[in-house]
Amino acid sequence: MKINEILTESAAWQRKEGKSKSGGLNKKGVASYRREHPGSKLQTAVTTEPSKLKKGSKASKRRKSFCARMKGMKKHRTSAKTARDPNSRINKSLRKWNCEGAENTENLLSESITFGPAVEKEFSDGSGKYWTGQDWERKVEEQCPYCNGTGKETYGDNSYVCDYCNGKGKVIETVSDAPELNVSNANGRVVLEMLGVEPESSGAIDNKDLPQIMRRLIMLKNKTGQEYTRPPSVTRSDRSTWSDDQGMTHIGRGPEMHDYGLSQQQLDKYVDRLIKLVQFAQKNNASLGWG
């Protein structure tokens, strides 16, 4: 082998032939990196869907660790332009490792409704009332999710102080002792229909009406709710054209709406969770709120 071929091969991880079009390094790139960095444990990406990975397995832990590091890099050490570019290498890598799930992707608008116990309180200035579930919230110290408690973030051979925890390895998070149910806007409307409530973006069912709600939930639990289930669907906007301030004509589409449907299994989980919510609200003299 010629000297220039040896040099080219040894630097494959830095060259096009060592990089995967979908992001990250290919096998050739990984092999060249490990030759140049003796002792390195670098491996190719874990591309298996998260739902198909065995919980606690080596592959599952590798994916979780990689996603935490790369999301930290994207948030704290990547320019806004690169972070928004769906074809930037960091975004390609996040997609390749399935770090950007359907429920948490930069390219989709994700809206949801959260149901939980709530109490009505007055604003301190007497300007009105509001519903809140803060009575059951508390602050706890937890391991930093970005650096796994090490206080350091690594990228290649470099190590940095974790920006999320400022190198402490611990962060203060707000947790609630009350149960809650978070669903998409579409499924939130279905939940309200099941409860016999007019669908709206936010509201509350008074504590005195909860026995009636409990009866509806028990009825739903004892029979199938096929009238509320629906298959997944995608709605695409029509193609359109427009001109900018410079007179340039652009062609494109509006938002693409993804409805992931509602299965009987999901419906059963919603009902079970709502029963726990109502029981908690009744026990704590609270109402059932959403928003």
C-alpha positions as CSV (number, residue, x, y, z in Angstrom):
1,M,0.0,0.0,0.0
2,K,1.3,3.5,-0.9
3,I,2.1,6.1,1.8
4,N,-0.6,8.4,0.6
5,E,-3.2,5.5,0.7
6,I,-2.1,4.7,4.3
7,L,-2.6,8.4,5.3
8,T,-6.0,8.6,3.6
9,E,-7.1,5.4,5.2
10,S,-6.0,6.5,8.7
11,A,-8.0,9.7,8.4
12,A,-11.2,8.2,7.0
13,W,-13.2,9.3,10.1
14,Q,-12.5,12.9,9.1
15,R,-13.2,12.4,5.4
16,K,-16.4,11.8,3.4
17,E,-15.8,8.1,2.9
18,G,-15.8,7.5,6.6
19,K,-19.0,9.4,7.3
20,S,-22.5,8.1,6.8
21,K,-24.9,10.1,4.7
22,S,-27.5,9.7,7.4
23,G,-25.2,11.1,10.0
24,G,-22.3,9.9,12.2
25,L,-19.5,7.6,11.1
26,N,-19.8,4.4,9.1
27,K,-17.9,1.2,9.8
28,K,-14.8,2.4,7.9
29,G,-14.8,5.7,9.8
30,V,-15.2,4.0,13.2
31,A,-12.3,1.6,12.3
32,S,-10.0,4.4,11.3
33,Y,-10.9,6.5,14.4
34,R,-10.1,3.5,16.7
35,R,-6.8,3.0,15.0
36,E,-5.8,6.6,15.6
37,H,-7.1,6.6,19.1
38,P,-5.9,3.4,20.9
39,G,-8.2,2.4,23.7
40,S,-11.2,4.1,22.2
41,K,-14.5,2.3,22.5
42,L,-16.3,4.1,19.7
43,Q,-18.9,2.0,17.9
44,T,-21.4,2.5,15.0
45,A,-24.8,4.0,15.8
46,V,-27.6,2.2,17.6
47,T,-30.3,2.5,14.9
48,T,-32.8,0.1,16.3
49,E,-36.1,1.7,17.2
50,P,-36.3,2.5,21.0
51,S,-39.4,0.4,21.4
52,K,-37.6,-2.7,20.1
53,L,-34.6,-2.3,22.4
54,K,-34.6,-4.3,25.6
55,K,-34.8,-2.0,28.6
56,G,-31.5,-1.8,30.4
57,S,-29.6,-3.5,27.6
58,K,-26.1,-2.2,26.5
59,A,-27.6,-0.9,23.2
60,S,-30.4,0.9,25.1
61,K,-27.9,2.5,27.5
62,R,-25.6,3.6,24.6
63,R,-28.5,5.2,22.8
64,K,-29.7,7.0,25.9
65,S,-26.2,8.3,26.7
66,F,-25.6,9.5,23.1
67,C,-29.0,11.3,22.9
68,A,-28.4,13.1,26.1
69,R,-24.9,14.2,25.1
70,M,-25.9,15.3,21.6
71,K,-29.1,17.1,22.7
72,G,-26.9,19.0,25.2
73,M,-24.4,19.9,22.4
74,K,-27.3,21.0,20.2
75,K,-28.8,23.2,22.9
76,H,-25.6,24.7,24.3
77,R,-22.8,24.5,21.8
78,T,-24.5,24.6,18.3
79,S,-25.3,27.8,16.4
80,A,-29.0,28.6,15.9
81,K,-28.6,28.2,12.1
82,T,-27.1,24.7,12.5
83,A,-29.7,23.7,15.1
84,R,-32.5,24.6,12.7
85,D,-31.0,23.0,9.6
86,P,-32.6,19.5,9.3
87,N,-29.5,18.4,7.2
88,S,-26.8,19.5,9.6
89,R,-24.7,16.6,10.8
90,I,-25.9,16.9,14.4
91,N,-29.6,16.7,13.4
92,K,-28.8,13.8,11.1
93,S,-27.1,12.0,14.0
94,L,-30.0,12.6,16.3
95,R,-32.4,11.2,13.7
96,K,-30.1,8.2,13.0
97,W,-30.0,7.3,16.7
98,N,-33.8,7.8,17.0
99,C,-33.3,10.6,19.5
100,E,-36.0,12.8,17.9
101,G,-39.1,10.7,18.4
102,A,-42.5,11.7,16.9
103,E,-43.4,13.3,20.2
104,N,-40.2,15.3,20.4
105,T,-38.9,16.5,17.1
106,E,-37.6,19.8,16.0
107,N,-39.5,19.6,12.7
108,L,-43.0,19.0,14.1
109,L,-45.3,21.3,16.1
110,S,-46.4,19.2,19.1
111,E,-49.4,20.4,21.1
112,S,-50.9,18.6,24.1
113,I,-53.4,18.8,27.0
114,T,-52.6,17.8,30.6
115,F,-55.3,16.5,32.9
116,G,-54.7,16.7,36.7
117,P,-56.2,17.6,40.1
118,A,-56.5,21.3,40.6
119,V,-57.8,23.8,43.1
120,E,-59.2,27.3,42.5
121,K,-57.3,30.2,44.0
122,E,-57.3,34.0,43.8
123,F,-54.6,36.2,42.3
124,S,-52.7,38.1,45.0
125,D,-53.9,41.4,43.6
126,G,-57.5,40.3,43.7
127,S,-57.8,40.6,39.9
128,G,-59.4,37.2,39.5
129,K,-59.2,33.5,40.0
130,Y,-57.2,30.7,38.5
131,W,-56.8,26.9,38.7
132,T,-53.6,25.3,39.8
133,G,-52.1,22.0,40.8
134,Q,-49.1,23.5,42.6
135,D,-50.3,22.3,46.0
136,W,-48.8,18.9,45.3
137,E,-45.5,20.1,43.7
138,R,-42.1,19.9,45.4
139,K,-38.5,20.5,44.6
140,V,-36.1,17.5,44.5
141,E,-32.4,17.1,43.6
142,E,-31.9,14.6,40.8
143,Q,-29.0,13.4,38.7
144,C,-28.3,15.7,35.7
145,P,-29.9,14.0,32.6
146,Y,-27.3,15.5,30.2
147,C,-24.1,14.4,31.9
148,N,-25.4,11.4,33.9
149,G,-24.2,13.0,37.1
150,T,-20.6,13.4,36.0
151,G,-20.6,17.2,35.7
152,K,-18.9,16.8,32.3
153,E,-20.0,16.6,28.7
154,T,-17.8,14.9,26.2
155,Y,-17.6,15.4,22.4
156,G,-14.9,13.4,20.6
157,D,-11.7,13.7,22.7
158,N,-12.8,16.9,24.4
159,S,-14.5,17.3,27.8
160,Y,-16.5,20.3,28.9
161,V,-18.2,21.5,32.1
162,C,-21.9,20.5,31.7
163,D,-23.9,23.7,31.0
164,Y,-27.1,22.2,32.3
165,C,-25.9,21.6,35.8
166,N,-22.8,23.9,35.8
167,G,-20.6,20.9,36.6
168,K,-22.5,19.9,39.8
169,G,-23.8,16.6,38.4
170,K,-27.1,17.4,40.2
171,V,-30.1,19.6,39.2
172,I,-33.2,20.8,41.1
173,E,-36.4,19.6,39.4
174,T,-40.0,20.2,40.2
175,V,-42.0,17.0,40.7
176,S,-45.6,16.4,41.6
177,D,-47.1,13.8,44.0
178,A,-50.4,14.1,42.1
179,P,-51.1,11.8,39.1
180,E,-51.6,13.4,35.7
181,L,-52.4,12.5,32.1
182,N,-50.8,14.2,29.2
183,V,-52.3,13.6,25.7
184,S,-52.3,15.2,22.3
185,N,-54.8,17.9,21.5
186,A,-56.8,15.5,19.3
187,N,-56.9,12.8,22.0
188,G,-57.6,15.4,24.7
189,R,-60.9,16.3,22.8
190,V,-61.8,12.6,22.9
191,V,-61.1,12.3,26.6
192,L,-63.4,15.3,27.2
193,E,-66.1,13.7,25.0
194,M,-65.8,10.5,27.1
195,L,-66.3,12.5,30.2
196,G,-69.4,14.1,28.8
197,V,-67.7,17.6,28.8
198,E,-67.9,20.1,25.9
199,P,-64.4,20.1,24.4
200,E,-62.4,23.2,25.1
201,S,-58.7,24.0,25.5
202,S,-58.8,24.4,29.3
203,G,-61.3,24.1,32.1
204,A,-62.2,22.2,35.2
205,I,-64.8,19.8,36.5
206,D,-65.9,20.8,40.0
207,N,-65.3,18.4,42.9
208,K,-69.0,18.0,43.6
209,D,-69.5,16.6,40.0
210,L,-66.7,14.0,40.3
211,P,-68.9,11.1,41.4
212,Q,-70.8,11.4,38.1
213,I,-67.5,11.4,36.2
214,M,-66.3,8.3,38.1
215,R,-69.5,6.5,37.1
216,R,-68.8,7.3,33.4
217,L,-65.2,6.1,33.8
218,I,-66.2,2.8,35.4
219,M,-68.8,2.3,32.6
220,L,-66.1,2.8,30.0
221,K,-63.7,0.4,31.8
222,N,-66.3,-2.3,31.7
223,K,-67.0,-2.0,27.9
224,T,-65.0,-1.3,24.8
225,G,-64.8,2.2,23.6
226,Q,-64.5,1.5,19.9
227,E,-66.5,4.6,19.0
228,Y,-63.6,6.7,20.3
229,T,-60.7,4.9,18.6
230,R,-59.3,6.0,15.2
231,P,-56.4,5.0,12.9
232,P,-53.3,7.2,12.4
233,S,-53.4,9.7,9.6
234,V,-51.4,12.5,7.9
235,T,-53.0,15.6,6.4
236,R,-50.8,17.6,4.0
237,S,-51.4,21.2,3.0
238,D,-51.8,22.2,-0.6
239,R,-48.8,23.5,-2.5
240,S,-48.8,27.2,-2.8
241,T,-46.7,30.1,-4.2
242,W,-45.8,33.5,-2.7
243,S,-43.5,36.4,-3.3
244,D,-41.1,38.0,-0.8
245,D,-40.1,41.7,-0.4
246,Q,-37.5,41.3,-3.1
247,G,-39.9,40.0,-5.7
248,M,-38.6,36.4,-5.5
249,T,-41.3,33.8,-6.0
250,H,-41.3,30.8,-3.6
251,I,-43.1,27.5,-3.8
252,G,-43.9,25.4,-0.8
253,R,-46.4,23.8,1.5
254,G,-48.0,24.7,4.8
255,P,-47.9,22.6,7.9
256,E,-48.1,18.8,7.7
257,M,-50.5,17.5,10.4
258,H,-49.7,14.1,12.0
259,D,-52.5,12.4,13.9
260,Y,-51.1,9.3,15.5
261,G,-54.6,7.9,16.2
262,L,-56.0,6.3,19.3
263,S,-56.0,2.6,19.9
264,Q,-58.1,0.6,22.3
265,Q,-55.0,-0.1,24.4
266,Q,-54.3,3.6,24.7
267,L,-58.0,4.3,25.5
268,D,-57.8,1.7,28.3
269,K,-54.7,3.3,29.8
270,Y,-56.4,6.7,29.7
271,V,-59.4,5.4,31.6
272,D,-57.3,3.8,34.2
273,R,-55.2,6.9,34.7
274,L,-58.3,9.1,34.8
275,I,-59.8,6.9,37.5
276,K,-56.7,7.5,39.7
277,L,-56.9,11.2,39.0
278,V,-60.5,11.4,40.1
279,Q,-59.8,9.3,43.2
280,F,-56.9,11.6,44.1
281,A,-59.0,14.8,43.5
282,Q,-61.9,13.5,45.7
283,K,-59.5,12.5,48.5
284,N,-57.8,15.9,48.4
285,N,-61.0,18.0,48.0
286,A,-59.8,19.1,44.5
287,S,-61.4,19.4,41.1
288,L,-60.3,17.8,37.8
289,G,-58.6,20.4,35.6
290,W,-57.0,20.4,32.2
291,G,-55.1,22.8,30.0
